[in-house]
Amino acid sequence: QSVLTQPPSVSGAPGQRVTISCTGSYSNIGAGFHVHWYQQLPGTAPKLFIYGNNNRPSGVPDRLSASQSGTSASLAITGLQDEDEADYYCQSYDSSLSWVFGGGTKLTVL
Amino acid sequence: QVTLRESGPALVKPTQTLTLTCTFSGFSLTTSGMCVGWIRQPPGKALEWLAVIDADDDKYYSASLKTRLTISKDTSKDEVVLTMTDMDPVDTATYYCARNPAAVAGYFDYWGQGTLVTVSS
């Protein structure tokens, strides 16, 4: 059971906007720790997609954006494309001196 | 260019100790705030953080696995080693090492390709 809770799956048609939620608690997201997001394609290692205050590594499209409030965070993808189909994981830090991940969300492009 | 590569046995028997090595390049684990961590992923399941070691040689462990894990570094070889004792079939997973350049509470910006470890007799 992951410390951060994500929906198992989300889907959307090409061009649509989808959001993926990530719910934590007062010891992690609610404590003010940043939430970071990773994309994982089948058979490959996770890739950092958004970190800190909505920062994107080089090469990550600006169609992706992140926000957080209270004990929750979300990843938004606009103008959905086939290449966005992947698993997405949120990650934060917990006051118990541990890094925590979400259970992952499978994004399907219809 | 930052790279990390995991190495270790592909198959271990139950109760044995697993030793994995992360060999990295393109950065130094002596740089203030730099960390290297281990994360695993059982087949078809989610990512699970295991341990982190930082430039000051401070070590952080998953609470649920703390008694079984040891992380260490050899800065002369640019290596981080993770040992996990008393392996069980539920420990079957792909084990990744990753760099965290942002100190405690940070993110993992570069990952190794991962190494699949199967626990079976």
Boltz contact constraints between the chains, C-beta under 6 A:
constraints:
  - contact:
      token1: [A, 2]
      token2: [B, 46]
      max_distance: 6.0
  - contact:
      token1: [A, 33]
      token2: [B, 105]
      max_distance: 6.0
  - contact:
      token1: [A, 36]
      token2: [B, 107]
      max_distance: 6.0
  - contact:
      token1: [A, 45]
      token2: [B, 96]
      max_distance: 6.0
  - contact:
      token1: [A, 45]
      token2: [B, 111]
      max_distance: 6.0
  - contact:
      token1: [A, 45]
      token2: [B, 113]
      max_distance: 6.0
  - contact:
      token1: [A, 45]
      token2: [B, 114]
      max_distance: 6.0
  - contact:
      token1: [A, 46]
      token2: [B, 111]
      max_distance: 6.0
  - contact:
      token1: [A, 48]
      token2: [B, 109]
      max_distance: 6.0
  - contact:
      token1: [A, 51]
      token2: [B, 107]
      max_distance: 6.0
  - contact:
      token1: [A, 89]
      token2: [B, 47]
      max_distance: 6.0
  - contact:
      token1: [A, 93]
      token2: [B, 105]
      max_distance: 6.0
  - contact:
      token1: [A, 97]
      token2: [B, 60]
      max_distance: 6.0
  - contact:
      token1: [A, 99]
      token2: [B, 49]
      max_distance: 6.0
  - contact:
      token1: [A, 101]
      token2: [B, 47]
      max_distance: 6.0
  - contact:
      token1: [A, 103]
      token2: [B, 46]
      max_distance: 6.0
  - contact:
      token1: [A, 104]
      token2: [B, 46]
      max_distance: 6.0
